[in-house]
Amino acid sequence: MVSDVPQPVAGPHPSIGGEVPPVLLRRLAQAYGLVHSDWDVEAAEEGAVAAAPAILVTLRGSTRELQAALTLGARAYVEIGDEEELPAGLMAWLTGPPGVHLSLSTVTSFSLDIAPLFCAALVARGWLDAGRRADAEICLHEAISNAIVHGNLDIHQAPSADASAFDGFFRAVQERLADRTHANRRVTVEALCGPEELCVRITDQGRGHPGLVPTAINKLEAKSGRGIRIMGELADRVSFSDAGRAVNLYFRR
């Protein structure tokens, strides 16, 4: 498959842009040796922007901007947190194989339907076969849900058909989302395109699995049994790393 996605704004160094305060954008560009690039989501939607910056930053991620960023070839879409820094390792990551990096807060990840937008971008870039898109979307949705609820929100009960149990689960989720510490933890979604397979990695900042470093799907006891079974059935391969905080989904190209 041949990618029909515009390439990020070219230059001697990666470019950065976003609808954030200009002083913040200048600070980030200077701190990381980046080239400032103009970005306006309305102009992007109207076709007045040929390509997105390599790194697009935002103060609060939105479906509208995420879709524009992915459609116009951004390599990274980053929600800037209180520390006003780019994710650790991002600059080194940009020098590696072709890929896409999303770094969003828990509360933003909960509010966005990331899976269909992300998988549409993978197909458009020629990294994912269109016939596998539905499988990849389901896997990604399950993995992100696990990262949010069982990882960053640290809720280990599951929704139930029992009305009272479901209400309790829903209340627990809303309470944790209202807590700044839990809400500001990060969910990272990355795609790395190799010559033979695509790897989509979803990482959370939860506790992981104390005392256990799972490496294969049949070695994971329970982070979310149903979701993990679905991923195992639909992806070509599934593995875990970072003490269970990262799930790696592989799809043959």
C-alpha positions as CSV (number, residue, x, y, z in Angstrom):
1,M,0.0,0.0,0.0
2,V,1.2,3.5,-0.8
3,S,0.6,6.3,1.7
4,D,-1.5,9.2,0.6
5,V,-0.9,11.2,3.8
6,P,1.0,14.5,3.5
7,Q,4.5,14.5,5.0
8,P,5.1,16.7,8.1
9,V,6.5,20.2,7.5
10,A,10.1,19.8,6.3
11,G,13.1,21.4,7.7
12,P,16.6,20.8,9.2
13,H,14.9,20.0,12.5
14,P,11.5,18.6,13.4
15,S,8.7,21.2,13.3
16,I,6.3,22.0,16.1
17,G,3.0,23.9,16.1
18,G,-0.3,24.1,17.9
19,E,-3.0,26.4,19.0
20,V,-1.3,27.1,22.4
21,P,0.0,30.4,23.8
22,P,2.9,31.6,21.6
23,V,5.2,32.0,24.5
24,L,4.8,28.3,25.3
25,L,5.4,27.3,21.7
26,R,8.6,29.4,21.5
27,R,9.8,27.9,24.8
28,L,9.3,24.3,23.6
29,A,10.9,25.1,20.2
30,Q,13.9,26.6,21.9
31,A,14.2,23.9,24.5
32,Y,14.1,20.9,22.1
33,G,15.8,22.5,19.0
34,L,12.6,22.5,17.0
35,V,11.3,24.7,14.2
36,H,8.2,26.7,14.8
37,S,5.4,26.0,12.3
38,D,2.1,27.8,12.0
39,W,-1.0,25.7,12.7
40,D,-4.7,26.5,12.7
41,V,-7.2,23.7,12.8
42,E,-9.9,25.6,10.9
43,A,-7.4,26.3,8.1
44,A,-6.4,22.6,8.2
45,E,-10.1,21.5,7.8
46,E,-10.6,23.9,4.9
47,G,-7.6,22.6,3.0
48,A,-5.5,25.7,3.5
49,V,-2.7,23.7,5.3
50,A,-0.6,21.3,3.2
51,A,0.8,19.3,6.1
52,A,0.8,19.3,9.8
53,P,3.9,20.0,11.9
54,A,5.9,16.9,12.9
55,I,4.9,17.6,16.5
56,L,1.5,19.1,17.2
57,V,0.9,20.3,20.8
58,T,-2.4,21.2,22.5
59,L,-3.5,22.2,26.0
60,R,-6.6,19.9,25.8
61,G,-6.9,17.3,23.1
62,S,-10.0,17.3,20.9
63,T,-11.5,15.0,18.3
64,R,-11.4,17.8,15.7
65,E,-7.7,18.6,16.1
66,L,-6.7,14.9,16.5
67,Q,-8.4,14.1,13.2
68,A,-6.8,17.0,11.4
69,A,-3.3,16.2,12.9
70,L,-3.5,12.5,11.8
71,T,-5.0,13.3,8.4
72,L,-2.2,15.8,7.6
73,G,0.7,13.6,8.6
74,A,1.7,14.7,12.1
75,R,4.1,12.2,13.8
76,A,3.2,13.3,17.3
77,Y,0.1,14.8,19.0
78,V,0.9,15.8,22.5
79,E,-1.3,17.3,25.2
80,I,0.9,19.5,27.3
81,G,0.6,18.9,31.0
82,D,1.4,21.1,34.0
83,E,5.1,20.5,33.5
84,E,4.9,22.0,30.1
85,E,7.4,19.5,28.6
86,L,7.3,17.0,25.7
87,P,7.2,13.4,26.7
88,A,10.5,11.9,27.7
89,G,12.2,10.1,24.7
90,L,10.0,11.7,22.1
91,M,12.8,13.4,20.3
92,A,14.8,10.1,20.0
93,W,11.6,8.3,18.9
94,L,11.2,10.7,16.0
95,T,14.5,9.7,14.6
96,G,13.5,6.0,14.5
97,P,11.2,4.0,12.1
98,P,8.1,5.6,10.7
99,G,5.5,6.0,13.5
100,V,2.8,8.0,15.2
101,H,2.8,9.0,18.8
102,L,-0.2,10.2,20.9
103,S,0.3,11.4,24.5
104,L,-3.0,12.4,26.2
105,S,-4.2,12.8,29.7
106,T,-6.5,10.2,31.2
107,V,-9.5,12.5,31.2
108,T,-9.0,13.5,27.6
109,S,-8.4,9.9,26.5
110,F,-11.7,9.0,28.2
111,S,-13.6,11.6,26.3
112,L,-12.2,10.9,22.8
113,D,-13.0,7.9,20.6
114,I,-9.4,7.4,19.6
115,A,-9.4,4.0,18.0
116,P,-11.3,4.8,14.8
117,L,-9.3,8.0,14.1
118,F,-6.0,6.3,14.8
119,C,-6.7,3.2,12.7
120,A,-8.0,5.3,9.8
121,A,-4.7,7.1,9.8
122,L,-2.8,3.8,9.9
123,V,-4.7,2.6,6.8
124,A,-4.2,6.0,5.0
125,R,-0.4,5.8,5.7
126,G,-0.3,2.3,4.2
127,W,0.8,0.7,7.5
128,L,-2.4,-1.3,8.1
129,D,-4.3,-3.3,5.6
130,A,-7.8,-2.0,5.2
131,G,-9.2,-5.5,5.7
132,R,-7.7,-5.6,9.2
133,R,-9.0,-2.1,10.3
134,A,-12.0,-3.4,12.2
135,D,-9.9,-5.9,14.1
136,A,-7.3,-3.3,15.0
137,E,-10.0,-0.8,16.1
138,I,-11.6,-3.3,18.5
139,C,-8.2,-4.2,19.9
140,L,-7.2,-0.6,20.3
141,H,-10.5,0.3,22.0
142,E,-10.1,-2.5,24.5
143,A,-6.4,-1.7,25.2
144,I,-7.1,2.0,25.7
145,S,-10.1,1.2,28.0
146,N,-7.9,-1.0,30.1
147,A,-5.2,1.7,30.3
148,I,-7.7,4.3,31.4
149,V,-9.8,2.3,33.9
150,H,-7.5,-0.5,35.2
151,G,-4.3,1.4,34.8
152,N,-4.5,5.1,35.4
153,L,-7.7,5.2,37.4
154,D,-6.7,2.1,39.3
155,I,-10.2,0.5,39.3
156,H,-10.0,-3.2,39.1
157,Q,-13.7,-4.1,39.2
158,A,-15.4,-4.5,35.9
159,P,-18.8,-3.3,34.6
160,S,-21.6,-5.8,35.4
161,A,-25.1,-6.5,34.1
162,D,-26.3,-6.1,37.7
163,A,-27.7,-2.6,38.0
164,S,-26.2,-1.8,41.4
165,A,-22.8,-3.1,40.5
166,F,-22.8,-1.1,37.3
167,D,-23.8,2.0,39.1
168,G,-20.9,1.5,41.6
169,F,-18.4,1.0,38.7
170,F,-19.7,4.2,37.0
171,R,-19.4,6.2,40.2
172,A,-15.9,5.0,40.8
173,V,-14.8,6.0,37.3
174,Q,-16.4,9.5,37.7
175,E,-14.8,10.0,41.1
176,R,-11.3,9.1,39.8
177,L,-11.7,11.3,36.7
178,A,-12.6,14.2,39.0
179,D,-9.3,13.6,41.0
180,R,-6.5,15.6,39.5
181,T,-3.8,13.0,40.2
182,H,-5.6,10.3,38.4
183,A,-7.1,12.5,35.6
184,N,-3.6,13.9,34.7
185,R,-1.9,10.6,34.3
186,R,-0.9,9.9,30.7
187,V,-2.1,7.4,28.1
188,T,0.3,6.9,25.3
189,V,-0.6,5.3,22.0
190,E,2.2,4.6,19.5
191,A,2.3,2.9,16.1
192,L,5.7,1.7,14.8
193,C,5.7,0.5,11.2
194,G,8.2,-2.3,10.4
195,P,8.8,-4.0,7.0
196,E,6.7,-7.0,8.0
197,E,4.4,-6.0,10.8
198,L,2.8,-3.0,12.5
199,C,3.1,-2.7,16.3
200,V,0.6,-0.5,18.2
201,R,1.7,0.1,21.8
202,I,-0.6,1.4,24.5
203,T,1.0,2.5,27.7
204,D,-0.5,3.8,31.0
205,Q,1.0,5.1,34.2
206,G,-0.8,2.8,36.6
207,R,0.7,0.4,39.1
208,G,1.1,-2.4,36.5
209,H,1.2,-5.9,37.9
210,P,3.2,-5.9,41.2
211,G,5.7,-8.8,41.2
212,L,4.7,-9.9,37.6
213,V,6.2,-8.9,34.3
214,P,4.0,-10.5,31.7
215,T,5.4,-11.1,28.3
216,A,2.7,-13.1,26.5
217,I,-1.0,-13.1,26.6
218,N,-1.3,-16.5,28.3
219,K,0.9,-15.3,31.2
220,L,-1.3,-12.4,32.2
221,E,-3.6,-13.4,35.0
222,A,-6.1,-10.5,35.0
223,K,-6.0,-6.9,34.1
224,S,-9.2,-7.1,32.1
225,G,-9.9,-10.7,31.1
226,R,-12.5,-10.1,28.4
227,G,-10.5,-7.4,26.7
228,I,-7.3,-9.4,26.7
229,R,-9.1,-12.4,25.2
230,I,-10.5,-10.2,22.4
231,M,-7.1,-8.8,21.7
232,G,-5.6,-12.2,21.6
233,E,-8.2,-13.4,19.1
234,L,-8.1,-10.4,16.7
235,A,-4.4,-9.3,16.7
236,D,-1.7,-11.5,15.1
237,R,0.3,-11.3,18.3
238,V,0.0,-9.6,21.7
239,S,2.7,-9.0,24.3
240,F,3.1,-7.0,27.5
241,S,6.0,-5.0,28.9
242,D,6.8,-2.4,31.6
243,A,5.4,-4.7,34.3
244,G,2.1,-4.9,32.5
245,R,1.7,-1.1,31.9
246,A,2.2,-1.5,28.2
247,V,0.4,-3.8,25.7
248,N,1.8,-4.4,22.3
249,L,-0.5,-5.3,19.5
250,Y,1.0,-6.7,16.3
251,F,-0.6,-6.9,12.8
252,R,1.1,-8.4,9.8
253,R,1.4,-6.1,6.8
